[in-house]
Amino acid sequence: MAENGKNCDQRRIAMSKDQHNGSLTDPSSVHEKKRRDREERQNIVLWRQPLITLQYFSLETLVVLKEWTS
């Protein structure tokens, strides 16, 4: 039993800070991701990507209907 505890402590020490509770995020990378997401949302229009637009419409409709029924 003590040996197992020792192995766990060694693994915990060997892990980098990025591996504890997920990865640490750089504020600039978060800003960049938000910018890319915003650009993607602006490009989702019916005449450019009709299937994706209809998919999101359907999902949003289901969410609203679920809220109304509850």
N, C-alpha and C positions, 0 to 999 in steps of 0.2 A: 504494500500500500504506500509506504513512504517513497518507494522507487517511482511509482506513478506520479505522485505529487512533485517529485523532483523533475521528472520529464516535462510535466506541464509548465513548471516555472521556467525551465530552459527554453521551451518553445515560446513562451510569452516574451522572454527577454530577447530571443532571436528575431522576433517579428519587428519590423520597422513601425514607426508611428503611423504610416499610411495604412497599415493593416489593422489597427485597433479601431473597432466600431465603425467600419467603413473607411473610406479614404478621406483625407483632409482635402478640402477644396480651396483652391486659390481664388481670391475674390475676382481677379481679372478673368479667369476661366468661366466663372459663373456669369459675369457680365457678357462675355462673348457668347455663351450658350443662350442667354436670354435674347440677345440680338439676333442670333440665327433663327431661334424659334419665332420671333416676331416677323422676320422676313418670310419664313415658310408660311405662316398664317396669312400674310398679305398676298401670297401667290396662290392660295387655294381659292379659286373662283370657278364658277360653274363652266365657263367657256374654256378654261385652261385645263382643269382636272375634274371633269364631271363625275367620275366614279368616286373619287375621294370626297368630293363635296357632298354627294348623295349619301355616302357612308356616314359622314359626320352629322348630316341632317337627320338621318335615321336614328343614330345613337342619341342625339340630343332630344329628339322626339320621345324616345323611350324613357329617358331620364325625366322629362317633364311629365309624361303620363304616369310614371311611377310616383312622382311627388304628389300629383293630383289625387291619386287613389289612396294615398296614405293620410 
